Amino acid sequence: MSSSPLDRRAMPGSQGQGNSSTPCAACKLLRRRCAQECPFSPYFSPHEPQKFASVHKIFGASNVSKMLMEVPESQRADAASSLVYEANARIRDPVYGCMGAISALQQQAQSLQAELNAVRQEIMRYRRHDNAVAEATAATAAMMVGGYQGHNLQDRGVVAHPLSTQTTASEVYTVPSSNNVATPDLKERSYWSPLN
């Protein structure tokens, strides 16, 4: 009759990780003597008994032992941590367990992604608006600089057309001679008559 790993006892001279004087959390909960070859002692410390209590409540000691033995020794610590996490999640949510937490995180990630996309669209809209304002400002400035003199002088009636290279100042600006200037007739104006 073969004994299970839980029923093994410490043997003199055997090299195991268990400690017969201080049982691991599993052996303490199961009220067994912790053998040096105990499969639980490396992963369930006696200082954290609640971890194995959760695992034992959800999976059972024999199932936990089988799962740990099926995993390579280098991965057993991670497997034990995963079992503890799954057990605690199953205790909090008996229906969904870890899937409930995963689903909630996925929904949160989708919500944050939608919010991020909305923010990016808003940023792009502001950038397009700023570009349009900058282009309009540049076009207005170019029109003002390029057409300022011609439009301003034409509105004032000073110059009809820009001066050509063959046009002289006397052809554009005509200075009236003294013969063409009309002088008022002082004798016909009553306000020039002397006062009596």
C-alpha positions in Angstrom: 0.0 0.0 0.0 1.6 3.2 -1.2 1.3 6.3 0.9 0.4 9.8 -0.4 2.8 12.7 -0.1 0.6 14.0 2.8 1.1 10.8 4.8 4.8 10.7 4.5 6.8 11.1 7.7 10.2 12.6 8.2 12.9 10.0 7.8 16.4 10.3 9.4 18.9 11.6 7.0 16.4 12.6 4.3 16.9 15.9 2.6 13.6 17.7 2.3 12.2 21.2 2.7 9.7 20.3 5.4 10.3 20.9 9.0 8.9 18.4 11.6 9.1 20.9 14.4 7.3 23.8 12.6 4.5 22.4 10.3 3.6 24.3 7.2 0.2 26.0 6.9 -1.3 23.0 5.1 -0.2 20.4 7.6 -1.2 22.7 10.4 -4.7 23.1 9.0 -4.9 19.3 8.3 -3.5 18.5 11.7 -0.8 16.3 10.3 2.9 16.0 11.0 4.8 18.0 8.3 7.1 15.6 6.5 10.4 16.7 5.0 9.0 15.8 1.6 5.8 17.7 2.1 4.6 19.2 -1.2 3.0 22.2 0.5 5.8 23.4 2.8 7.8 25.3 0.1 4.8 27.3 -1.0 2.5 27.7 2.0 4.3 29.3 4.9 3.1 28.7 8.4 3.1 32.5 8.9 0.4 32.9 6.2 -2.2 30.2 7.1 -5.0 32.0 5.3 -3.6 31.3 1.9 -3.8 27.5 2.2 -7.2 27.8 4.0 -8.6 29.6 0.9 -7.1 27.0 -1.5 -8.2 24.1 0.7 -11.8 25.5 0.8 -12.1 25.8 -3.0 -9.9 23.0 -4.4 -9.2 20.6 -1.6 -5.8 19.4 -0.4 -5.5 16.4 -2.6 -6.3 18.3 -5.8 -3.8 21.0 -4.9 -1.2 18.4 -4.3 -1.9 16.8 -7.7 -1.8 20.1 -9.5 1.5 21.1 -7.9 3.0 17.7 -8.8 2.0 18.0 -12.5 3.8 21.3 -12.8 7.6 21.5 -13.3 9.4 22.3 -10.0 10.6 25.6 -11.4 7.0 26.8 -11.9 5.4 25.4 -8.8 5.7 28.7 -6.8 3.9 30.6 -9.5 1.3 27.8 -9.7 0.7 28.0 -5.9 0.3 31.8 -6.2 -2.2 31.4 -9.0 -4.2 28.9 -7.0 -4.3 31.3 -4.0 -5.5 34.1 -6.3 -8.1 32.0 -7.9 -9.3 30.7 -4.6 -9.7 34.2 -3.1 -11.5 35.4 -6.3 -13.8 32.4 -6.1 -14.6 33.1 -2.5 -15.4 36.8 -3.3 -17.4 35.8 -6.4 -18.6 32.2 -6.3 -20.1 32.4 -9.8 -17.5 34.0 -11.9 -14.3 33.9 -9.8 -11.4 35.3 -11.8 -13.5 35.7 -14.9 -15.5 38.4 -13.1 -12.4 40.4 -12.4 -11.1 39.9 -16.0 -14.4 40.9 -17.4 -14.5 44.1 -15.3 -11.0 45.0 -16.3 -11.8 44.4 -20.0 -14.9 46.7 -19.7 -12.8 49.3 -18.0 -10.1 49.1 -20.7 -12.8 49.5 -23.4 -14.2 52.5 -21.7 -10.8 54.1 -21.3 -10.0 53.4 -25.0 -13.3 55.0 -26.1 -12.5 58.0 -23.9 -9.0 58.2 -25.3 -10.3 58.1 -28.9 -12.8 60.9 -28.1 -9.9 63.0 -26.6 -7.8 62.4 -29.8 -10.7 63.4 -32.0 -11.1 66.6 -30.0 -7.4 67.4 -30.3 -7.6 66.9 -34.0 -10.6 69.2 -34.3 -8.8 71.9 -32.4 -5.7 71.5 -34.6 -7.8 71.8 -37.7 -9.4 74.9 -36.3 -6.0 76.4 -35.4 -4.7 75.7 -38.8 -7.7 77.3 -40.5 -7.3 80.4 -38.3 -3.6 80.6 -39.1 -4.2 80.3 -42.8 -6.9 82.9 -42.8 -4.7 85.3 -40.8 -1.8 84.7 -43.2 -4.0 85.3 -46.2 -5.4 88.5 -44.7 -1.9 89.8 -43.8 -0.7 89.0 -47.3 -3.6 90.9 -48.9 -3.0 93.9 -46.6 0.7 94.0 -47.3 0.4 93.5 -51.0 -2.5 95.7 -51.8 -2.2 98.4 -49.1 -0.6 101.2 -51.2 -2.6 100.7 -54.4 -6.0 100.4 -52.7 -5.4 103.1 -50.2 -4.2 105.7 -52.7 -6.9 104.8 -55.2 -9.6 105.3 -52.5 -8.1 108.8 -51.8 -8.0 109.7 -55.5 -4.3 110.6 -55.5 -2.9 108.2 -58.1 -5.0 106.4 -60.6 -2.4 104.0 -61.8 1.1 103.2 -60.6 3.9 105.2 -62.2 5.6 103.6 -65.2 9.2 103.9 -65.9 8.6 106.5 -68.6 6.2 108.7 -66.7 7.6 111.9 -65.2 6.4 113.8 -62.2 5.2 116.7 -64.3 2.9 114.4 -66.3 1.2 113.1 -63.2 1.2 116.2 -61.0 0.2 119.4 -62.9 1.1 122.6 -61.1 -1.2 125.5 -62.2 0.5 128.6 -63.5 -0.2 132.1 -62.1 -2.1 133.1 -65.3 -4.6 130.3 -64.8 -5.4 131.1 -61.2 -8.6 133.0 -60.8 -8.4 135.9 -58.4 -11.5 137.4 -56.8 -12.7 140.8 -57.8 -12.2 142.9 -54.7 -14.3 145.8 -55.9 -17.4 143.8 -56.4 -17.4 142.3 -52.9 -19.2 144.4 -50.4 -17.2 143.0 -47.5 -14.1 144.6 -48.9 -15.6 148.1 -48.8 -14.4 150.5 -46.1 -16.6 151.2 -43.2 -18.2 154.7 -43.0 
